[in-house]
């Protein structure tokens, strides 16, 4: 199975069983490159502020991360216009993508049992 599979509709990638919205594919490549650079710089600023225990700088850097992720289309209103619901940050097993995801790995059962509750969660 790929490290981070992308849903068939191209809207999400799956990381550790959770859907994460992809950037808007309609963004011009130059703008996308610029935004990704700004995002990486802001993430580095978060790390620097955390290491320095500078809460104000960390908060400011996190706000920039959020703003850039919204500009990329990874947060905020969905970038698609067909009215389909947004499953960003949902567990893939609790979405219509569950069967597709299970099909990527034949060893993964399509019906999972929540070990703590003992209930079927698909």
HELIX and SHEET records of a PDB file:
HELIX    1   1 UNK A   29  UNK A   51  1                                  23    
HELIX    2   2 UNK A   55  UNK A   72  1                                  18    
HELIX    3   3 UNK A   92  UNK A   94  5                                   3    
HELIX    4   4 UNK A   98  UNK A  104  1                                   7    
SHEET    1   A 2 UNK A  12  UNK A  15  0                                        
SHEET    2   A 2 UNK A  18  UNK A  21 -1                                        
SHEET    1   B 2 UNK A 113  UNK A 114  0                                        
SHEET    2   B 2 UNK A 119  UNK A 120 -1                                        
END                                                                             
